Amino acid sequence: MKKLINDPADVVREAVAGFGLAHADLVVVSHDPVFVRRAGGAVAGRVALVSGGGSGHEPLHAGFVGHGMLSAAVPGPVFTSPTPDPIVAATLAVDGGAGVLYIVKNYTGDVLNFETAADLAEAEGVTVESVLVDDDVAVKDSLFTAGRRGVAGTVIVEKTAGAAAERGDDLAAVAEIARRTVAATRSMGVALAAGTVPHAGEPGFVLAEDEIEFGVGIHGEPGRERIPLEPVDAIVDRLLAAIVDDLGVVSGDRVLLFVNGMGGTPSVELYIAYRRAAEVLGEQGVVVSRSLVGNYVTSLEMQGLSLTVTRLDDELTELWDAPVETAALRRGR
């Protein structure tokens, strides 16, 4: 294993410390317990958004803390949910009196720990709502989840819900926007090679030179099948067909098309994939009115990508376009 780290046990602590130093204009880092919150403290009278999960998916979630997105992010160990204590601490730190929305990816540990944190935070007088993200169409169930996994579509949910909170919507309205975005979003991924968890010291799975994992999860969970390597156009066609079929996209729909890198895929390949996905949707009469391309929800250094499609309406488009200022996404400020 070759990694630019010190002790594997210190990876998350040192990475979060470095993130805080690099983006001190945007965030404040708590080291005990570990969480990242928006600089400037709680915003009085505004709904706060808290998310989190296992590390290794950067810039998710800490990279999206700031104006127009998250109020706080809670990183756990690599590919492992944070415990309830730091989630509660983050919740209390960002509550501005209007309630807190938890955005939770659908993994058993995340769900249980955020549920426990919600109960503890409410005992402290904070009103908490939770929204579950389950955008992965690859599988209904896996070893890691009960139901569909939460993957790259989480970024879209954090953006639209964050914009709704920023404009002053109440907690119920922000939660409704988040749930609408989840319902309008589907994703699916493919891997050419796995990432290596630092404390494990070996790849999460091994593929032959001519194999790909079709429908892989962001922790390297198994997908639909292992198939022979194909040209990227054929891979994109497979991913997009599954997404479009599940979401029910039809001619005339407006969508956001998101091509996400898993950490080990260069931008040149992501844009080749975007070209094909946009071409296919256009042939189907679907209007790609918004786009996002880049490494936003990674799986350490996994070589691969995911496609996400979100069906847009006027309000979701407005919320996507709203100003945002975070370490990983900045626009309009």
N, C-alpha and C positions, 0 to 999 in steps of 0.2 A: 504494500500500500504506500503510495506517494501522495502526501497531502501537506499543505503549508500550514501546519498546526504545531502546537507544543504538546502538552499532555492531552490525550483525547477526552479526559474528564473535565477539562477546562474550556472546551471548544465554545459552548454556548455562552458562558460567562464572559470570556474574552471577546467574542464576537459582538455581544450586546454592548459591552463597554466601548469597543471601537466604533460601533454604530452611533452611540450617543455622542462621542467626541466629534465624529465627522459631521453630524447633523444637529449640533447644539442650538442652531437657530430655529429648529423645528420641533425638537423633542427633548424630553428630560427622562433619564434612565433611573429607575430604582433598582438597586443591587440586592436588597434584602427586604422583602422578596423581590424577585426579578420581574419587572414589567417596564414597558415603554409608554409614556404618556405625552400628549400634546403639550408643547411649551406654552406658558401663560396660565396654566391651571384650569380648573373647571370653568366653563362658560355659564354664568348664571342664567337660568330660565331656558336653557337649550337642552334638548335630548342629547345624551352622550352615547357613543357607540363603542363597544368593547368586543374584540375578537381575539383569537389566539389559537394555539395548537402546537404540535411538535415543531422544533426547528428543522432546518434543512430544506425549507421551501422558499427561502428568501428570494425576492423582497417581501413576499407574504410572511407575516402580517405587519411587522414593524415598519416596513417601507411605505405603508399606506396610512400611517398616523400623521395627522395634520389637518389643516383647513380643508373642509369639504369631504373628508372621509372619516377615519377612525379617531376616536378620542384617546384610546389606549389599546395596546396589543400585549398579550401575555405569551412569551415563548416558553415552551417546555423543552425537555431534552430532545435530542435529534429523533424525529419520528415518534415522539411520545408526548401525550397530552400533558399540559401543566396541571398541577394539583389545584384544588379549590382555593387555598390560601392566597396565592398571588392574584388570582382572578378577583377575589373579594377586595384585596388591597387596591387593585387597579380601579375597581368599580367605585369604591369610596373616594378615591383620589380625583375622579373625573365627574362625579355626579354634581350637576348644577341645580338640582332641585326639580327637574322636569322628567326624571326617570332615565333609565339606562337600557339600551337594546343590546342584547348579546347576539352576535352573528356566529353561528356554530356549524362547522363542517360535520357531516354525518359519519363520524367514527365513534365507536362505542365509548372509548375513554373520554373524548371531548364532550360527548353528550352527557355522560354521567357527572363529570367534574364541573361542567358549567351549570348543570341542574342543581348540584349541591351548592355551588357558589351563589346561585340565584336565591336559594332558600336562606343562606347565611346573610346575604346582602339585604334581603327584605326584612330579616330580623333586626338589622341596623337602621331600618327606616327608609331604605331605597326601593323604589318601585322598579321592577325588572321585567322586561319582556324578552323572549328568545325566539329567534328565527333559525330554522335548520336549512342548510344548503345541501342539496342532493342532486346535483346537475349531471352526474356521470351516467351515461346511457349504457355503458359497457356491460354491467351486471346488475342484477337485482340485489344479490347478496354476495358477500365475500367473507373471508376469514377475519376481516378487519372491521366490518360494518354490519349493521342490521338495516338492510335496504341499500339504496344507492349511495355512492360515495360523494362527498363534497370535494370538488376539484377546482379547476381554473375559473369557473363561473363565480366563485366567491369574490373575486375582484370586482366584477360587475355589480354584485349585490352591495358590497361595501361602498362603491362609488354612488349609486343611486340613492341608497338609504342615507349616506353621509350628506349628500346634497339636500335631501329633504329635511334633515335635522338642521343643516346650516341655514335654510330659509325660514326656520321657525316652526315647522310642523310639530304637533304634539306626539307623544310616544305611540299612541295607537296608529296614527297616520304614518309615522316613520316605519313601524313594523309592517303595515299594510303595503307600503312601497317595496320593502324588502321581500315580502312574500310574493308580490306580483312579479318581481324580478326573477326570483327563483322559479316560479311557474313558467316564465317566458324564456328560460335559459337551459340549454343542453350542451354537454361537452363529451369528448372522447379522446383518448390518447393512444400513442404508439411508442414503443421503445425499441431502440437498436442495441442498447447496452445499458446495464444497470449502474447505479451509483453505489458507493461504498460508505456505509455508516462508520464514522471514525472508530468507535469502540468495538466494532465487529471485525474490522480489518480485512474484509473480503466483500466482493460484490453481493448484492442482495439476491441475484439470480444470474445464471450464465446462459447466454444464447450462442448457438453456433454462428459461424461467420455469415451464413446465408439465411439466418432466421431473424424474425422480429416478433415482439409480443404485441399483439393487436388488442387494444382495450385495456392497457396497463393502468394501474393506479399510481398515485403520486408517491406512494411508499414502496413501489415495486410489487404491489399485489398482482396476482395473476389476472389476466384479462379474458377476453372471449376465446382466444386461441393463439397458438404459435403458427405462423405461416412463413413461407419463403419470402425473402427480401424482394421487393418490387420497386419499380421506379416511383418517385414521389407522387406523380399524378395519380397512379393507381391506388396508392395508400390514401391520399386525400379523398379520392372518390369513395373508398370504402368507409372512411370516417364520416364523411359528410352525408352519405346515404343513410347511415344509422341515425345520425343526429336529426336530419330533416324528417325522416320517417317518424321518429319518436315525438318531435316537437310539433309535427303537422304543419310545417311551413308550406305555403302555397303561393302561387303567382300573385304578385301585387303586394305581398308583405314587405315591410321594411325591417331590416335586421342590422344588428351590430355583429361584425365578423371579427373574432379574436383568435389569432394564431399565437400560441404560447410555447416558448421553448422550455424544455425540462432541465436546462442547466448546462448541457454539453453540446448543444446544437448551435452552430453559428448563424448569425442573422441572414447571411446569403441564402441558406437553406430554408429559413422561415419565410422569407419573401417569395421564394419559389413556390412554397406550399400555399401562401396567401394568394398568389396569382391564379393558381389552379382552382382554389376554393371559390374565389370571386367569380371566375369564369363560369364554373358550373352553376352557381346560384343565379348568375345573370341569364344563363340559358334557360333556367326554370322560371324566369320572370320575377325572381326575388330581387328586391332593391337593396343593395348593400350601402346603407346610408352613413354608417359609422364603422370605424375600424380600430384595431389595436394589434400590434405585432411586437413581440419581444419576450424576454425571459422574465415573467412576472410571478409564476407559481412553479417553482423548480422542484427537483427531486435530487438534491446535491448535484453531482455531475452527470446524471443520467443523460444519455444521448437519445433524443426523441423529441416529440412535440405533441401538443393537443390542439384540437379545434373546439371553439365555443361559438355558438350562435344564440343570440338573444333577439327575440321578436320585439320590436320597438313600437310604441305609440307616441303621441305627441308629448305626453308628460315624461315618460321614461327618456325620451330623446333630450328634452330640456334638462333633466337631472344629470344625464351623462355629460352634457355640454357645460354644465355649471363649473365655475372656477374651482380648482383644486391645487393645493400646495403641500406635497408630501415629498419624501426623499425619492420615491420611485415614480411618481406621477405628478407632473406640474403642468397646469394649463390655465390661462385666463386671469392670472393675478400679477 
